[in-house]
Amino acid sequence: MNDLNIYSTDIDELDTFEAHFDYQIIPNGLILRYLNLGVSEHPLNPTTKLKYIDYSYLLFSKIVSIKGNFPTNLDLPNLESIELPNYFFGGTWIHDSRHREFSIICENTSLHLLVDSSMSDFKWEITSDKVLFLKNKQSM
């Protein structure tokens, strides 16, 4: 992954409702891998018309809480949540094709794009190579 493609602002403008995802728990955080992440009113797409990114990651660090129907329970440290943002995400979990919605309160969040990530006016077809991207825990 190329660190030149990291966005730490306007995370709340990302749309995960129609996206597919998988996750990876890492020390002090969580990675969500997304296919078809929607973006509008963001530095990547300043228009109000939603565009879709084929491959992307959301990185969360110093998580205080995750609420909703996230696929697993996380053992979270006892951190203060004073004045921390609450982000709402979701999508279709690739392992059971169920739609999930959850909120994450954390200190740091960023959007990461791959060097070859692309954006389109239309959703990307979910192909076997894209599913492998979601399931590949070594790709970041």
Backbone bond lengths (Angstrom), bond angles and torsions (degrees), N, CA, C in turn:
res aa  C-N    CA-C-N  psi(-1)  N-CA   C-N-CA  omega(-1)  CA-C   N-CA-C  phi
1 M - - - 1.457 - - 1.515 108.89 -
2 N 1.304 116.88 140.45 1.449 122.78 -178.35 1.523 109.30 -94.22
3 D 1.332 117.31 120.55 1.457 121.37 -177.01 1.523 113.42 -68.81
4 L 1.347 117.90 -7.55 1.454 120.16 177.20 1.519 111.78 -73.44
5 N 1.314 117.68 -11.67 1.454 122.44 -177.08 1.524 111.54 -109.49
6 I 1.318 116.67 50.77 1.462 122.65 -179.34 1.525 108.82 -114.85
7 Y 1.332 115.24 132.77 1.465 121.31 179.55 1.516 108.94 -125.58
8 S 1.337 115.64 123.36 1.465 120.50 -178.54 1.523 111.96 -108.79
9 T 1.316 117.28 -0.08 1.464 120.27 -178.83 1.523 110.26 -113.07
10 D 1.290 115.10 160.79 1.473 123.03 175.23 1.530 112.78 56.96
11 I 1.315 117.22 33.17 1.465 121.62 178.66 1.525 110.41 -62.53
12 D 1.321 116.67 -32.22 1.461 120.41 -179.31 1.535 112.29 -70.78
13 E 1.328 118.39 -7.52 1.461 121.75 176.99 1.530 112.34 -90.51
14 L 1.317 118.11 1.18 1.461 121.74 179.17 1.524 109.71 -83.73
15 D 1.312 116.77 142.34 1.463 122.49 -177.52 1.530 108.65 -116.63
16 T 1.319 115.97 114.70 1.470 120.95 -178.40 1.532 112.36 -107.05
17 F 1.321 118.04 1.39 1.464 120.93 -172.55 1.530 112.85 -56.82
18 E 1.335 118.06 -41.73 1.459 121.51 -177.74 1.526 112.51 -99.28
19 A 1.315 117.71 6.80 1.465 122.14 -176.31 1.529 111.52 -87.22
20 H 1.330 115.55 163.21 1.465 123.26 172.46 1.518 107.32 -109.66
21 F 1.341 116.85 145.26 1.458 118.42 -176.76 1.520 112.14 -146.34
22 D 1.320 113.55 163.63 1.459 123.83 165.57 1.522 105.68 -141.40
23 Y 1.298 117.48 170.99 1.462 119.81 -176.00 1.526 110.17 -136.07
24 Q 1.317 113.93 162.67 1.460 122.06 173.85 1.519 107.57 -142.73
25 I 1.317 115.91 127.03 1.460 120.98 175.99 1.524 107.31 -84.32
26 I 1.321 115.98 130.92 1.463 122.06 179.30 1.529 107.83 -126.02
27 P 1.338 118.18 165.22 1.470 118.65 177.37 1.534 110.67 -56.35
28 N 1.292 116.59 127.29 1.466 124.10 179.55 1.518 114.40 63.29
29 G 1.335 117.89 21.55 1.449 115.45 179.93 1.512 115.84 -176.94
30 L 1.315 113.83 -163.36 1.451 122.48 -174.07 1.524 108.70 -150.74
31 I 1.321 116.04 140.43 1.462 122.32 173.03 1.521 107.66 -114.60
32 L 1.317 116.56 128.89 1.459 122.06 170.60 1.524 106.99 -109.51
33 R 1.336 117.21 121.76 1.462 122.29 175.50 1.526 107.30 -94.51
34 Y 1.329 116.58 132.17 1.462 120.60 -176.83 1.523 112.52 -124.89
35 L 1.330 114.58 143.45 1.454 124.43 165.07 1.518 106.56 -113.83
36 N 1.305 116.79 134.31 1.473 122.28 179.16 1.520 113.57 67.68
37 L 1.312 116.51 38.32 1.459 120.75 173.86 1.520 107.92 -66.94
38 G 1.327 117.21 126.60 1.456 121.65 179.61 1.515 111.22 -85.87
39 V 1.322 116.22 142.72 1.457 120.23 -179.46 1.532 109.75 -143.02
40 S 1.326 115.36 133.47 1.467 122.93 173.47 1.525 107.18 -155.25
41 E 1.325 115.83 159.14 1.461 121.34 -178.73 1.529 111.20 48.82
42 H 1.311 114.52 47.69 1.465 124.53 -174.56 1.531 107.17 -141.29
43 P 1.326 119.55 156.37 1.473 119.55 177.30 1.534 114.11 -52.92
44 L 1.323 117.93 -29.15 1.464 120.71 178.28 1.530 112.91 -73.54
45 N 1.319 116.15 -29.62 1.453 122.18 -178.77 1.531 107.56 -153.41
46 P 1.337 117.12 91.99 1.467 119.52 -174.87 1.525 114.51 -73.84
47 T 1.332 118.55 -6.13 1.466 120.64 -179.58 1.530 110.57 -78.25
48 T 1.305 115.92 170.09 1.467 120.74 177.10 1.527 111.62 -87.53
49 K 1.334 117.39 -10.11 1.468 121.50 178.54 1.530 109.34 -79.98
50 L 1.309 116.30 123.97 1.456 121.85 -177.67 1.530 110.96 -65.75
51 K 1.349 115.74 133.07 1.458 122.26 172.27 1.523 107.10 -120.69
52 Y 1.331 116.38 159.55 1.462 121.21 -173.25 1.523 111.28 -118.61
53 I 1.332 116.02 133.42 1.456 122.89 177.12 1.521 107.48 -97.90
54 D 1.330 115.88 132.06 1.466 117.75 -178.07 1.528 111.15 -69.17
55 Y 1.315 119.39 -58.39 1.469 122.32 -176.94 1.524 110.02 -118.73
56 S 1.335 116.72 127.99 1.461 120.18 177.28 1.528 110.41 -158.05
57 Y 1.309 114.96 164.03 1.463 122.93 177.76 1.513 108.73 -127.75
58 L 1.314 116.55 146.97 1.455 121.88 164.47 1.522 106.36 -115.51
59 L 1.299 116.01 128.93 1.460 122.14 -178.72 1.522 108.32 -112.50
60 F 1.327 115.89 127.07 1.468 122.53 178.95 1.524 108.08 -119.08
61 S 1.332 116.35 132.95 1.462 119.05 176.46 1.526 109.78 -129.70
62 K 1.314 114.29 153.45 1.468 122.56 -177.60 1.528 110.55 53.77
63 I 1.329 115.05 57.50 1.461 122.02 -178.48 1.529 110.02 -73.75
64 V 1.316 115.28 132.66 1.455 121.69 177.76 1.523 110.42 -95.65
65 S 1.344 116.67 -41.96 1.461 118.81 178.81 1.518 111.00 -156.58
66 I 1.330 114.25 152.58 1.459 122.80 169.62 1.520 106.25 -130.14
67 K 1.323 116.08 123.41 1.462 120.80 -178.82 1.519 108.97 -124.60
68 G 1.307 116.09 149.78 1.450 121.09 -179.78 1.512 109.53 115.83
69 N 1.319 116.90 -158.59 1.460 119.51 -177.51 1.530 111.67 -101.43
70 F 1.331 115.74 57.52 1.460 121.51 174.55 1.534 107.98 -67.30
71 P 1.357 118.14 145.75 1.467 120.31 -172.94 1.526 117.26 -61.09
72 T 1.313 118.98 -17.31 1.461 119.95 -178.68 1.516 110.12 -146.31
73 N 1.311 116.59 162.02 1.458 121.08 173.05 1.519 108.17 -88.96
74 L 1.310 116.10 138.76 1.457 120.89 178.54 1.516 109.29 -111.64
75 D 1.306 115.92 141.45 1.458 121.71 174.20 1.522 106.81 -85.25
76 L 1.333 116.63 100.27 1.457 121.07 -173.67 1.520 111.23 -98.73
77 P 1.333 115.98 143.36 1.472 119.15 177.26 1.519 110.19 -69.73
78 N 1.288 116.49 162.97 1.455 122.43 177.56 1.525 108.79 -83.57
79 L 1.306 118.21 89.24 1.458 121.97 -179.97 1.519 109.57 -110.56
80 E 1.306 115.84 150.42 1.458 120.87 176.05 1.523 109.05 -72.21
81 S 1.313 117.96 138.40 1.462 121.42 179.93 1.524 111.93 -107.98
82 I 1.318 117.16 21.20 1.457 121.03 -177.71 1.523 109.87 -63.41
83 E 1.333 116.11 120.90 1.458 123.03 174.22 1.530 114.79 62.50
84 L 1.308 119.00 20.36 1.466 120.05 177.45 1.523 109.50 -89.34
85 P 1.335 117.00 145.65 1.468 119.35 179.83 1.521 112.66 -69.98
86 N 1.312 114.97 152.22 1.461 122.99 176.92 1.529 106.92 -113.00
87 Y 1.328 116.78 114.98 1.462 122.25 -178.07 1.525 109.80 -101.77
88 F 1.321 116.82 139.69 1.463 122.10 179.23 1.525 109.46 -111.60
89 F 1.336 115.52 123.01 1.458 121.46 -178.49 1.515 109.61 -136.91
90 G 1.304 115.35 176.85 1.451 120.91 178.62 1.503 109.96 174.71
91 G 1.314 114.49 -149.17 1.451 121.09 -178.80 1.514 109.82 126.70
92 T 1.307 115.14 -173.27 1.462 121.55 179.00 1.514 108.68 -93.82
93 W 1.328 116.27 119.69 1.458 120.32 178.49 1.523 107.78 -73.53
94 I 1.308 117.05 127.28 1.458 123.14 -170.54 1.536 113.00 -63.87
95 H 1.328 118.43 -24.12 1.463 120.69 -174.56 1.523 114.73 -81.73
96 D 1.333 117.35 -26.82 1.462 118.17 179.82 1.533 113.10 -130.47
97 S 1.334 116.54 2.72 1.469 122.85 177.90 1.524 113.52 58.90
98 R 1.330 116.51 19.83 1.464 120.64 176.05 1.523 109.68 -92.00
99 H 1.325 115.60 142.61 1.456 119.84 176.13 1.530 108.92 -76.32
100 R 1.300 116.57 134.87 1.472 122.71 179.29 1.515 109.06 -122.44
101 E 1.316 115.78 147.74 1.459 122.21 172.62 1.512 107.79 -136.41
102 F 1.322 116.47 135.36 1.458 120.48 -177.63 1.524 109.69 -155.61
103 S 1.318 115.28 159.66 1.462 120.96 175.53 1.525 108.21 -117.89
104 I 1.319 114.62 146.76 1.461 121.19 -178.92 1.522 108.01 -129.21
105 I 1.325 115.75 126.08 1.459 121.50 172.39 1.519 106.08 -106.40
106 C 1.336 115.80 123.92 1.464 119.46 -177.95 1.528 109.99 -154.79
107 E 1.336 115.22 167.21 1.457 120.14 179.71 1.520 112.65 -78.48
108 N 1.334 118.04 -38.42 1.461 121.10 -175.09 1.521 111.08 -134.67
109 T 1.322 115.70 137.21 1.451 122.34 176.40 1.521 108.33 -140.40
110 S 1.323 116.36 140.89 1.457 119.63 177.11 1.520 110.28 -149.32
111 L 1.324 114.89 150.63 1.453 123.37 175.44 1.517 107.59 -99.28
112 H 1.329 117.07 130.46 1.464 122.73 179.61 1.518 109.04 -120.29
113 L 1.318 115.93 132.89 1.456 121.55 175.85 1.518 109.36 -110.77
114 L 1.309 116.09 150.00 1.452 120.99 173.96 1.527 109.18 -78.62
115 V 1.315 116.64 161.08 1.460 120.64 177.83 1.525 110.45 -56.01
116 D 1.320 116.81 -37.63 1.463 120.21 -177.58 1.533 113.47 -102.37
117 S 1.321 118.19 18.49 1.461 120.12 174.83 1.531 109.52 -62.73
118 S 1.330 115.55 144.68 1.462 121.31 179.82 1.521 110.34 -129.54
119 M 1.339 114.72 156.08 1.450 120.51 178.87 1.534 108.54 -121.24
120 S 1.332 115.61 144.37 1.458 121.17 -177.00 1.523 109.94 -141.56
121 D 1.335 115.41 157.97 1.463 120.79 173.34 1.525 111.49 -73.55
122 F 1.321 116.24 -15.21 1.458 121.90 -176.91 1.521 110.41 -121.84
123 K 1.326 115.81 154.51 1.465 120.08 177.47 1.525 109.79 -65.50
124 W 1.327 115.50 145.56 1.450 122.52 178.53 1.526 109.41 -80.04
125 E 1.318 116.80 145.37 1.459 121.64 175.89 1.525 108.88 -68.26
126 I 1.325 116.56 136.05 1.461 121.46 179.07 1.533 107.39 -84.08
127 T 1.323 115.56 100.29 1.464 122.10 -178.69 1.520 109.68 -104.61
128 S 1.321 117.14 170.47 1.466 120.87 -177.54 1.523 111.85 -61.97
129 D 1.351 119.28 -35.75 1.460 119.87 179.04 1.527 111.03 -68.48
130 K 1.321 117.33 -32.62 1.465 119.85 177.24 1.531 110.49 -70.93
131 V 1.308 117.99 -37.46 1.467 121.31 176.46 1.526 109.70 -64.02
132 L 1.323 117.80 -38.70 1.469 120.84 177.13 1.521 111.00 -61.25
133 F 1.319 117.37 -38.09 1.459 120.77 175.76 1.525 110.63 -57.65
134 L 1.320 116.79 -45.49 1.459 120.41 -179.08 1.523 111.77 -63.21
135 K 1.313 116.65 -39.76 1.458 121.11 -174.56 1.524 113.78 -84.45
136 N 1.332 117.94 -11.83 1.455 121.88 -175.47 1.522 110.86 -80.50
137 K 1.315 116.44 102.43 1.462 121.60 -177.68 1.532 112.12 -73.36
138 Q 1.326 118.28 -11.49 1.458 121.88 -178.03 1.524 112.49 -98.85
139 S 1.325 118.94 3.37 1.458 120.23 -171.08 1.528 113.88 -81.39
140 M 1.309 118.57 -5.99 1.458 118.41 179.45 1.500 110.78 -103.46
